[in-house]
Structures are given as C-alpha cells and as structure tokens.
Amino acid sequence: MQTSTYQRGLMIVILGVVFLSFDGLLIRLAATDGFTIVFWRGFLMFCVLGALCLARRKLSTLRVHPVASLVSATLLGLISALFVLAVMNASVANVVVILSTAPLFAAIFSRVFLGERVALRTLIAIALCMLGMGLVFLGEGAAGMLLGNLFALAAALAIGGNLTVLRRYPGIDTITVIAGGGLLSSAIAWPMASPFALEAPQFGVLALMGLVQMPLATVLINSATRYLPSTEVALFYLVETALGTLWVWWLLGEEPTASTLAGGVVVITVLVIHAGIGLRRERQRLRLHPGVAVK
C-alpha cells in the first residue's frame, strides 16, 4: 500500500507529539529546579544526537544553510528552556493548552516570510483553537500562573518560528540543529543550575528525558515539515494538550480546572476535524493525479 506525502507527514508528526506529551510528566517526576532540568535535558540531547551526527558525518551539512541552521538551533534551545520554566511556574494543563497558539504564529510567519498561502480550513481551525485556549485563562488560579503562562506563550512563538525556518530550508539537517539547540539550552541554564545535587532516581528520569524522549520527539516533529506546511505541523502540538494533561492527571493527580478541560476538548475536536478534511482532500488528489502526490 502506497503512502502519500500528506499521510506520511501526518504519521510522523502524530508519533512525535505523542512522545513529546510525556515531557510535562517527566519534568514533574524529576522533582528538581527548572534550570537543572534544562541543563541535563539539553546536555544529554546534545551528547546523543551529536554522537549520531558524527557517526553519520553530518556536520558538513551546516555549510549548506549556516545562518538558518543557527537560527533553528537557537529557537530549539529557547523552546526547551521556556517549556521547562513554564511547567515549573504553571500547571501542565495550562502550559500545553497555551502551546496551541503555535499554529497562529506559524501561519503568520509563513505568510509574512514565505508568502505561503494558508488554507481557509487551517485559519478557521486556528481561530477556534484560540477560543479554546481563551477558556484556560478563565480558570481558577490563572492569575497566580501568569509567569508560567507567559513562558508558555513565548515557547509557542518560538515553535512557530522554528517550524517556518525548517519549512523554508528543508535541506537543514534536523538532527544537527537539535543537537545544537540542546547545547545552547544547557549553556543558558548552567550558571543557575545545580546539576550534581540530585538523587539516583532523578538522574534516571533526566536520562530518559534527554537521551530518549526529547530527541525522538523533536526529530520526528521537525522532520514532518518536509511533508506538511509548518502551520499544519504546529497544529498537531494540540495533541499534547490532551495527552500531556492526561498523564499528569492520571499518574500524579494534577487535576485540571473545568475551563482547562473544556478548552482542551475544543482544540482536540477541531484538530481531528481538520486532519480528516486534509486526508480526504489528499485522497481526492491521489485519484486525480496518482503519480504526483505519492512518494
């Protein structure tokens, strides 16, 4: 059975976001300060992905788009740091719902910098998701989580920017820039971190996060921009709204507010409908031009 470009991108980004959804849970389980988490997560990601780059002799790919690669690595480093700091200052449910603004930023950046037309269905989906996110800010205790909410909003902006850069320069080697982003985030956190004042279980959680979960999630999501517009890739971060909230609620008892749950239901429903329309249109395209849309 042949897989279309759209279907391939869909599978990659869904798998990547499922891995990413465990981020908030692992941050909670690490049970240490945010800067220490940022340091170890970034450093371990740099080690595992840097070693892979050396094995594949991919460092030379930085010469193809040096400035764009540096911008992408910088944004990835900021995303990692901002997400951790957001979770340390707000509930996981609030943070992952606020990340639903990433499609808005991706759409704006793609339109302004790439001249890429944004499909009407995507614009409608973004508008509805913004309404869902607005419910989060009406929840109990939202005022006390303002700093964390702002960190999350900044992370969403950086996500949209990075996906747009990768869409514009598909020749950028994803693994190389993720490794660079890990190194940058660890360097930012190092002066404020306490990396060796941890117990063995904490090191285990951080190792799982930095060596397995985050590298897999980031590589998959960034690779999806080769097959899907950055706006649509960003839209799938909304899956984390449901799953990220579910893990900490189910395993740690961090219960979201009623308004946060309502917002999550809105954005996930919109996402499912949006993806369904995209798949249907792709199947129609395949019937009309079977040799064009399939790779």
Phi, psi and chi 1 to 4 in degrees:
 res  aa     phi    psi   chi1   chi2   chi3   chi4
   1 MET       -  126.0  179.9  178.9  177.4      -
   2 GLN   -77.9  147.5  -70.4 -179.8  -49.5      -
   3 THR  -113.5  125.9  -57.8      -      -      -
   4 SER   -73.6  165.2   73.3      -      -      -
   5 THR   -58.8  -44.4  -62.5      -      -      -
   6 TYR   -63.9  -44.7 -171.1   88.4      -      -
   7 GLN   -63.7  -39.6  -69.9  170.6  -34.6      -
   8 ARG   -63.3  -45.8 -172.0  178.4  -54.8  170.0
   9 GLY   -62.2  -38.0      -      -      -      -
  10 LEU   -63.0  -46.0 -150.8   57.4      -      -
  11 MET   -64.1  -41.4  -71.0 -173.3  -68.8      -
  12 ILE   -64.4  -47.4  -69.9  172.2      -      -
  13 VAL   -70.6  -35.5   72.8      -      -      -
  14 ILE   -64.2  -46.1  -70.6  173.5      -      -
  15 LEU   -61.2  -42.0 -173.5   59.1      -      -
  16 GLY   -63.3  -41.9      -      -      -      -
  17 VAL   -72.2  -31.6  173.2      -      -      -
  18 VAL   -61.9  -46.1  168.6      -      -      -
  19 PHE   -59.6  -43.4  -83.4  113.2      -      -
  20 LEU   -63.7  -29.4 -174.4   65.4      -      -
  21 SER   -63.9  -17.9   69.1      -      -      -
  22 PHE   -82.1   -2.7  -69.9   98.1      -      -
  23 ASP   -59.0  -51.6 -152.8   12.4      -      -
  24 GLY   -60.7  -41.4      -      -      -      -
  25 LEU   -61.2  -46.3  174.2   63.7      -      -
  26 LEU   -66.2  -35.7  -67.4  174.6      -      -
  27 ILE   -62.6  -43.1  -71.3  171.2      -      -
  28 ARG   -62.8  -44.2  -73.3  -74.7 -170.9  -95.9
  29 LEU   -67.3  -26.7  -67.6  175.3      -      -
  30 ALA   -64.8  -29.5      -      -      -      -
  31 ALA    50.9   49.6      -      -      -      -
  32 THR  -144.3 -177.8 -173.4      -      -      -
  33 ASP   -73.4  159.5   65.6  -81.5      -      -
  34 GLY   -62.4  -40.9      -      -      -      -
  35 PHE   -68.7  -32.5  -71.7  108.9      -      -
  36 THR   -67.2  -40.1  -61.9      -      -      -
  37 ILE   -63.7  -45.6  -64.9  173.1      -      -
  38 VAL   -59.5  -43.1  172.2      -      -      -
  39 PHE   -61.1  -54.6  170.7   78.8      -      -
  40 TRP   -68.4  -38.5  -83.5  117.5      -      -
  41 ARG   -63.7  -46.7 -172.2  168.3   75.5  159.9
  42 GLY   -66.2  -42.8      -      -      -      -
  43 PHE   -65.9  -43.1 -179.9   72.1      -      -
  44 LEU   -67.6  -38.2  -67.4  172.8      -      -
  45 MET   -61.5  -42.5  -75.0  177.8   62.6      -
  46 PHE   -61.3  -41.7  167.8   70.8      -      -
  47 CYS   -64.1  -49.9  -71.0      -      -      -
  48 VAL   -72.0  -42.2   66.1      -      -      -
  49 LEU   -78.6  -32.0  -64.4  179.1      -      -
  50 GLY   -63.6  -40.9      -      -      -      -
  51 ALA   -63.3  -39.0      -      -      -      -
  52 LEU   -65.3  -38.8 -175.5   58.4      -      -
  53 CYS   -62.9  -42.3  -70.9      -      -      -
  54 LEU   -65.4  -40.2  -70.1  174.0      -      -
  55 ALA   -65.3  -35.6      -      -      -      -
  56 ARG   -90.8   -2.4  -63.6  169.2   59.6 -148.0
  57 ARG    54.3   50.0  -61.9 -178.8 -179.6  179.3
  58 LYS   -98.1   -5.5  -75.2  -71.9 -173.2  178.0
  59 LEU   -61.3  -27.3  -66.9  179.7      -      -
  60 SER   -65.2  -19.7   59.6      -      -      -
  61 THR   -66.9  -17.4   58.9      -      -      -
  62 LEU   -64.2  -22.4  -66.1  174.9      -      -
  63 ARG   -73.4  -19.8  -59.8  172.4 -172.7  168.8
  64 VAL   -69.1  -50.1  179.1      -      -      -
  65 HIS  -134.7   71.9  -59.5  -64.1      -      -
  66 PRO   -62.4  -44.0   22.0  -32.9      -      -
  67 VAL   -68.7  -46.5  175.8      -      -      -
  68 ALA   -62.8  -38.0      -      -      -      -
  69 SER   -64.6  -40.1  -64.1      -      -      -
  70 LEU   -66.1  -41.3  178.1   60.7      -      -
  71 VAL   -62.3  -45.2  170.5      -      -      -
  72 SER   -63.1  -44.6  179.7      -      -      -
  73 ALA   -62.2  -40.3      -      -      -      -
  74 THR   -63.6  -45.1  -59.1      -      -      -
  75 LEU   -63.9  -39.5  -71.0  171.0      -      -
  76 LEU   -64.3  -40.0  -75.0  167.3      -      -
  77 GLY   -62.6  -41.3      -      -      -      -
  78 LEU   -67.4  -41.3  -71.0  174.1      -      -
  79 ILE   -57.9  -47.2  -67.9  165.4      -      -
  80 SER   -60.2  -47.3  179.7      -      -      -
  81 ALA   -66.8  -44.1      -      -      -      -
  82 LEU   -66.0  -37.9  -71.4  166.5      -      -
  83 PHE   -64.2  -46.2 -178.8   83.3      -      -
  84 VAL   -60.9  -46.5  172.9      -      -      -
  85 LEU   -64.5  -33.6  -65.9  174.3      -      -
  86 ALA   -65.1  -46.4      -      -      -      -
  87 VAL   -65.3  -31.0  170.8      -      -      -
  88 MET   -74.3  -15.9  -61.3  -58.0  -66.6      -
  89 ASN  -120.1    5.2  -70.1  -82.0      -      -
  90 ALA  -155.5  169.1      -      -      -      -
  91 SER   -70.9  151.7   70.6      -      -      -
  92 VAL   -59.8  -39.8  171.2      -      -      -
  93 ALA   -59.1  -46.2      -      -      -      -
  94 ASN   -60.9  -45.2  -89.3   37.6      -      -
  95 VAL   -62.1  -48.3  170.9      -      -      -
  96 VAL   -71.3  -28.4  -64.2      -      -      -
  97 VAL   -72.3  -39.2  173.1      -      -      -
  98 ILE   -63.2  -31.2  -69.3  170.8      -      -
  99 LEU   -62.9  -13.3  -73.7  178.1      -      -
 100 SER   -66.7   -8.9   67.8      -      -      -
 101 THR   -75.1  -11.1   56.6      -      -      -
 102 ALA   -54.3  -42.0      -      -      -      -
 103 PRO   -60.2  -35.1  -22.3   32.5      -      -
 104 LEU   -62.1  -47.2  174.1   62.1      -      -
 105 PHE   -66.7  -39.6  -67.1  121.9      -      -
 106 ALA   -62.7  -40.5      -      -      -      -
 107 ALA   -64.4  -44.3      -      -      -      -
 108 ILE   -63.5  -48.3  -66.5  171.4      -      -
 109 PHE   -64.8  -40.7  -64.4  151.1      -      -
 110 SER   -64.2  -38.0  -65.4      -      -      -
 111 ARG   -70.3  -44.8  178.5   62.4 -179.2  169.8
 112 VAL   -74.0  -47.0  171.9      -      -      -
 113 PHE   -94.3  -26.6  -63.0  108.7      -      -
 114 LEU  -109.6  -13.4  -52.5 -176.0      -      -
 115 GLY    64.4   25.3      -      -      -      -
 116 GLU   -84.7  126.1 -169.8  173.1   89.1      -
 117 ARG   -67.9  132.5  178.8 -178.9  173.0  -86.0
 118 VAL   -97.4  123.4 -179.9      -      -      -
 119 ALA   -59.8  145.4      -      -      -      -
 120 LEU   -59.3  -40.3  177.7   60.2      -      -
 121 ARG   -62.3  -33.9   63.4 -174.3  173.4   86.8
 122 THR   -70.3  -40.6  -59.2      -      -      -
 123 LEU   -63.5  -41.5  -69.2  174.8      -      -
 124 ILE   -64.4  -42.3  -66.2  172.8      -      -
 125 ALA   -61.3  -42.6      -      -      -      -
 126 ILE   -62.5  -44.5  -70.1  171.0      -      -
 127 ALA   -60.9  -43.1      -      -      -      -
 128 LEU   -66.7  -37.0  -67.4  174.5      -      -
 129 CYS   -67.0  -33.2  -71.4      -      -      -
 130 MET   -65.3  -35.0  -66.3  -53.6  101.9      -
 131 LEU   -64.8  -42.3  -68.9  176.2      -      -
 132 GLY   -61.9  -41.0      -      -      -      -
 133 MET   -65.4  -33.9 -170.3 -164.5   69.5      -
 134 GLY   -60.1  -30.5      -      -      -      -
 135 LEU   -63.1  -30.4  -66.2  174.4      -      -
 136 VAL   -63.7  -38.6  176.2      -      -      -
 137 PHE   -75.2   -6.1  -73.5   93.3      -      -
 138 LEU   -97.5   -2.8  -59.6  176.2      -      -
 139 GLY   -73.6  166.2      -      -      -      -
 140 GLU   -64.4  137.4  -63.2  178.5   16.3      -
 141 GLY    76.3    7.8      -      -      -      -
 142 ALA   -62.4  -35.4      -      -      -      -
 143 ALA   -63.0  -33.8      -      -      -      -
 144 GLY   -76.4   -7.3      -      -      -      -
 145 MET  -113.0   23.5  -65.5 -174.2  -76.9      -
 146 LEU   -59.1  -44.8  178.6   60.2      -      -
 147 LEU   -61.1  -46.6 -178.9   60.2      -      -
 148 GLY   -62.6  -38.8      -      -      -      -
 149 ASN   -63.1  -38.8  -69.8  -16.6      -      -
 150 LEU   -68.5  -38.9  -69.7  175.3      -      -
 151 PHE   -59.8  -42.8  -80.5  135.3      -      -
 152 ALA   -64.5  -39.8      -      -      -      -
 153 LEU   -65.4  -40.4 -166.5   59.2      -      -
 154 ALA   -63.9  -37.6      -      -      -      -
 155 ALA   -64.3  -39.9      -      -      -      -
 156 ALA   -62.8  -40.6      -      -      -      -
 157 LEU   -62.1  -43.7 -168.8  151.4      -      -
 158 ALA   -65.9  -36.5      -      -      -      -
 159 ILE   -61.7  -48.0  -70.5  169.3      -      -
 160 GLY   -59.9  -41.0      -      -      -      -
 161 GLY   -64.9  -43.1      -      -      -      -
 162 ASN   -67.4  -42.4 -176.9   56.8      -      -
 163 LEU   -62.4  -33.5  -68.9  172.8      -      -
 164 THR   -69.9  -40.7  -57.3      -      -      -
 165 VAL   -60.9  -44.6  170.7      -      -      -
 166 LEU   -67.2  -32.9  -66.6  173.7      -      -
 167 ARG   -67.4  -39.5 -179.5   68.4  173.8  175.7
 168 ARG   -72.5  -34.2  172.2   63.1  179.4   83.3
 169 TYR  -123.4   76.6  -60.8   98.5      -      -
 170 PRO   -65.0  -14.8   22.9  -33.1      -      -
 171 GLY   -76.5   -8.3      -      -      -      -
 172 ILE   -64.7  132.7  -69.0  176.7      -      -
 173 ASP   -78.4  114.3 -176.2   67.5      -      -
 174 THR   -59.8  -45.9  -55.7      -      -      -
 175 ILE   -63.6  -39.6  -64.7  177.9      -      -
 176 THR   -63.3  -45.9  -55.8      -      -      -
 177 VAL   -72.4  -30.2  -64.3      -      -      -
 178 ILE   -66.8  -40.9  -64.9  172.1      -      -
 179 ALA   -60.7  -42.5      -      -      -      -
 180 GLY   -64.1  -38.7      -      -      -      -
 181 GLY   -64.0  -37.9      -      -      -      -
 182 GLY   -63.2  -42.9      -      -      -      -
 183 LEU   -63.7  -41.7  179.8   62.0      -      -
 184 LEU   -64.4  -45.9  176.6   62.6      -      -
 185 SER   -64.4  -37.3   63.6      -      -      -
 186 SER   -67.7  -35.6   65.0      -      -      -
 187 ALA   -67.1  -38.1      -      -      -      -
 188 ILE   -63.7  -41.9  -67.7  171.7      -      -
 189 ALA   -81.6  -23.0      -      -      -      -
 190 TRP   -51.0  -47.6  168.2 -104.0      -      -
 191 PRO   -63.5  -23.9  -20.8   33.8      -      -
 192 MET  -108.3    1.7  -64.6  158.8  -76.2      -
 193 ALA   -94.3  162.4      -      -      -      -
 194 SER  -126.1   71.7  -57.1      -      -      -
 195 PRO   -67.1  -20.0   23.5  -33.7      -      -
 196 PHE  -109.4    4.3  -58.5  107.8      -      -
 197 ALA   -94.7   53.1      -      -      -      -
 198 LEU  -130.1  157.2  -60.0  172.9      -      -
 199 GLU   -89.6  164.3  -59.0  -67.1  -27.2      -
 200 ALA   -56.7  -44.5      -      -      -      -
 201 PRO   -60.8  -34.1  -24.0   35.1      -      -
 202 GLN   -66.5  -41.9  -67.2  172.8  -61.1      -
 203 PHE   -61.5  -37.3  -81.4  117.5      -      -
 204 GLY   -63.3  -44.5      -      -      -      -
 205 VAL   -63.3  -44.2  171.8      -      -      -
 206 LEU   -65.6  -35.4  -68.1  170.2      -      -
 207 ALA   -65.6  -43.2      -      -      -      -
 208 LEU   -60.0  -42.5  177.3   61.7      -      -
 209 MET   -67.1  -48.7 -169.3 -171.4  -52.3      -
 210 GLY   -80.8  -28.2      -      -      -      -
 211 LEU   -96.7  -23.9  -63.6  176.8      -      -
 212 VAL  -123.4  -64.9 -179.4      -      -      -
 213 GLN   -62.1  -54.9 -179.6 -108.3  -16.2      -
 214 MET   -69.1  -42.8  -78.5  -55.0  -61.4      -
 215 PRO   -59.0  -44.9  -26.9   35.7      -      -
 216 LEU   -62.7  -47.1  -82.9  174.7      -      -
 217 ALA   -61.7  -47.0      -      -      -      -
 218 THR   -69.8  -40.1  -45.9      -      -      -
 219 VAL   -62.8  -45.2  167.5      -      -      -
 220 LEU   -64.6  -47.3  -73.1  167.5      -      -
 221 ILE   -64.6  -44.7  -68.7  169.7      -      -
 222 ASN   -67.4  -33.0  -72.7   -3.2      -      -
 223 SER   -67.8  -26.6  -62.8      -      -      -
 224 ALA   -64.6  -22.4      -      -      -      -
 225 THR   -67.1  -12.4   57.8      -      -      -
 226 ARG   -74.1  -19.6  -61.5  177.8 -177.6  176.6
 227 TYR  -117.1  -21.4  -50.8  102.2      -      -
 228 LEU  -128.7  151.3  -60.7  173.3      -      -
 229 PRO   -59.8  147.2  -22.6   33.3      -      -
 230 SER   -58.5  -32.7   58.0      -      -      -
 231 THR   -61.7  -42.1  -55.6      -      -      -
 232 GLU   -72.4  -36.9  -63.8 -159.6   23.6      -
 233 VAL   -61.0  -45.3  173.6      -      -      -
 234 ALA   -61.5  -33.1      -      -      -      -
 235 LEU   -61.9  -29.8 -163.5   60.7      -      -
 236 PHE   -76.2   -8.8  -85.1   87.6      -      -
 237 TYR   -62.4  -16.7  -86.1   88.9      -      -
 238 LEU   -67.9  -21.5  -57.2  178.0      -      -
 239 VAL   -59.0  -34.8  173.2      -      -      -
 240 GLU   -65.4  -25.1 -168.6 -178.5   12.2      -
 241 THR   -56.9  -43.2  -56.8      -      -      -
 242 ALA   -81.4  -52.9      -      -      -      -
 243 LEU   -68.8  -43.7  -66.8 -178.7      -      -
 244 GLY   -60.1  -40.5      -      -      -      -
 245 THR   -67.0  -40.3  -59.3      -      -      -
 246 LEU   -62.7  -44.6  177.4   62.5      -      -
 247 TRP   -60.9  -48.7  -55.6  142.5      -      -
 248 VAL   -72.4  -28.1  -64.9      -      -      -
 249 TRP   -71.5  -48.0 -174.2    5.7      -      -
 250 TRP   -68.9  -45.2  179.4   31.7      -      -
 251 LEU   -93.9  -28.2  -62.2  174.0      -      -
 252 LEU  -117.2   -7.1  -57.6 -180.0      -      -
 253 GLY    74.3   20.0      -      -      -      -
 254 GLU   -83.3   89.6 -173.5  176.9  -59.0      -
 255 GLU   -80.1  127.7 -173.7  174.7   -7.5      -
 256 PRO   -75.0  159.4   27.6  -34.1      -      -
 257 THR   -73.6  164.9   64.2      -      -      -
 258 ALA   -61.3  -39.2      -      -      -      -
 259 SER   -69.5  -34.4   56.7      -      -      -
 260 THR   -66.5  -41.9  -60.9      -      -      -
 261 LEU   -61.5  -42.7  -78.1  174.7      -      -
 262 ALA   -62.2  -42.8      -      -      -      -
 263 GLY   -62.5  -41.0      -      -      -      -
 264 GLY   -63.3  -40.3      -      -      -      -
 265 VAL   -61.9  -41.0  169.1      -      -      -
 266 VAL   -61.0  -51.1  169.4      -      -      -
 267 VAL   -69.9  -36.4  -64.0      -      -      -
 268 ILE   -68.8  -39.7  -66.5  -58.9      -      -
 269 THR   -61.0  -45.3  -58.5      -      -      -
 270 VAL   -61.7  -41.9  170.2      -      -      -
 271 LEU   -61.7  -45.1  174.8   60.0      -      -
 272 VAL   -61.6  -44.8  170.4      -      -      -
 273 ILE   -63.4  -44.0  -65.7  172.4      -      -
 274 HIS   -60.8  -46.6  178.9  -87.3      -      -
 275 ALA   -65.5  -37.7      -      -      -      -
 276 GLY   -62.4  -42.1      -      -      -      -
 277 ILE   -63.8  -41.8  -66.3  172.8      -      -
 278 GLY   -62.2  -42.8      -      -      -      -
 279 LEU   -66.0  -39.6  -77.1  171.0      -      -
 280 ARG   -63.5  -43.6 -174.0 -179.0   65.2 -175.3
 281 ARG   -67.2  -33.5  -67.6 -171.3  175.9 -177.7
 282 GLU   -67.7  -39.8 -178.0   65.4   17.2      -
 283 ARG   -63.8  -38.0  -76.1 -165.4  -66.5  -91.9
 284 GLN   -63.5  -40.1  -68.6  173.2  -13.5      -
 285 ARG   -64.8  -39.4 -141.5  175.0  -74.1  125.9
 286 LEU   -64.6  -37.0  -78.8  170.6      -      -
 287 ARG   -67.1  -36.4  -75.8 -163.3  -65.9  -92.5
 288 LEU   -81.0  -37.9  -66.6  173.6      -      -
 289 HIS  -134.9   72.5  -51.3  -74.8      -      -
 290 PRO   -62.9  -23.9   21.9  -34.3      -      -
 291 GLY   -94.1   -1.7      -      -      -      -
 292 VAL  -100.1  -44.5  175.6      -      -      -
 293 ALA   -88.6   -6.1      -      -      -      -
 294 VAL  -105.1  135.4  177.0      -      -      -
 295 LYS  -121.1      -  -73.7 -170.6  177.7 -178.2
